């Protein structure tokens, strides 16, 4: 397995919700997205039919197993965490100033 579980989870949840990996292209490079799609098809997580992608039962099983491995429960299981949107946890007394307003 040469891909990140988080990245594959992002791809599969995106395809599950709208059948399109376009959302993933906004957060990962085109090369990474293409590689993830190729791996997902090769491992039978998704199938392509008339230029549309569909999640398979094996893909749903991957989502469930990855969520268990990552310790996600409830609504968190249906949300893909974006790699470039993490903010370090700060204490209640800290002040957060964004780089852009």
C-alpha positions as CSV (number, residue, x, y, z in Angstrom):
1,X,0.0,0.0,0.0
2,X,1.8,3.1,-1.2
3,X,-0.9,5.6,-0.6
4,X,-2.1,7.4,2.5
5,X,-5.2,6.0,4.2
6,X,-6.4,9.6,4.7
7,X,-6.0,10.4,1.0
8,X,-7.8,7.2,-0.1
9,X,-10.5,7.9,2.4
10,X,-10.9,11.4,1.0
11,X,-11.3,10.0,-2.5
12,X,-13.7,7.2,-1.6
13,X,-16.0,9.4,0.6
14,X,-16.0,12.1,-2.2
15,X,-17.0,9.4,-4.8
16,X,-19.6,7.9,-2.4
17,X,-21.2,11.3,-1.9
18,X,-21.3,12.6,-5.4
19,X,-19.7,10.1,-7.8
20,X,-17.0,12.5,-8.8
21,X,-13.3,12.9,-7.6
22,X,-13.3,16.6,-8.6
23,X,-13.5,17.7,-5.0
24,X,-10.3,15.8,-4.3
25,X,-8.5,17.7,-7.1
26,X,-9.0,20.9,-5.1
27,X,-7.0,19.5,-2.2
28,X,-4.5,17.0,-3.7
29,X,-2.4,17.2,-6.9
30,X,-3.8,15.8,-10.1
31,X,-1.0,13.2,-10.1
32,X,-2.0,12.1,-6.6
33,X,-5.7,12.0,-7.5
34,X,-5.0,10.0,-10.7
35,X,-2.8,7.5,-8.7
36,X,-5.4,7.1,-6.0
37,X,-8.1,6.5,-8.7
38,X,-6.0,3.9,-10.4
39,X,-5.2,2.2,-7.1
40,X,-8.9,2.3,-6.1
41,X,-9.9,0.7,-9.4
42,X,-7.1,-1.9,-9.2
43,X,-8.2,-2.9,-5.7
44,X,-11.8,-2.9,-6.8
45,X,-12.9,-0.1,-4.3
46,X,-14.5,1.8,-7.2
47,X,-15.8,0.9,-10.7
48,X,-16.1,3.1,-13.7
49,X,-19.3,3.1,-15.8
50,X,-19.8,5.5,-18.7
51,X,-17.3,8.0,-17.3
52,X,-18.9,7.9,-13.8
53,X,-17.3,6.4,-10.7
54,X,-19.2,4.2,-8.3
55,X,-18.2,2.9,-4.9
56,X,-18.2,-0.9,-4.6
57,X,-19.0,-3.0,-1.5
58,X,-15.2,-3.5,-1.1
59,X,-14.9,0.3,-1.1
60,X,-17.5,0.7,1.6
61,X,-15.6,-2.0,3.6
62,X,-12.4,0.0,3.2
63,X,-14.1,3.1,4.5
64,X,-15.4,1.2,7.6
65,X,-12.1,-0.4,8.3
66,X,-10.1,2.9,7.9
67,X,-12.5,4.7,10.2
68,X,-12.1,2.0,12.9
69,X,-8.3,2.2,12.4
70,X,-8.3,6.0,12.8
71,X,-10.7,5.9,15.7
72,X,-13.5,7.8,14.1
73,X,-17.1,7.5,15.3
74,X,-20.5,9.0,14.5
75,X,-20.5,11.8,12.0
76,X,-16.7,11.8,11.8
77,X,-17.0,8.6,9.7
78,X,-18.7,10.5,6.9
79,X,-16.3,13.4,6.8
80,X,-13.0,13.3,5.0
81,X,-10.3,15.4,6.7
82,X,-8.5,17.7,4.3
83,X,-4.7,17.5,4.4
84,X,-4.2,21.3,4.0
85,X,-6.9,22.4,6.5
86,X,-5.5,21.2,9.8
87,X,-5.1,23.7,12.5
88,X,-2.9,22.9,15.5
89,X,-4.9,22.5,18.7
90,X,-4.4,25.6,20.9
91,X,-5.3,26.3,24.5
92,X,-8.4,28.3,25.5
93,X,-6.1,31.2,26.5
94,X,-4.3,31.4,23.1
95,X,-5.3,33.9,20.4
96,X,-5.5,32.6,16.8
97,X,-4.7,35.0,14.1
98,X,-5.2,33.7,10.5
99,X,-2.6,34.5,7.8
100,X,-5.2,35.8,5.5
101,X,-8.4,37.7,6.4
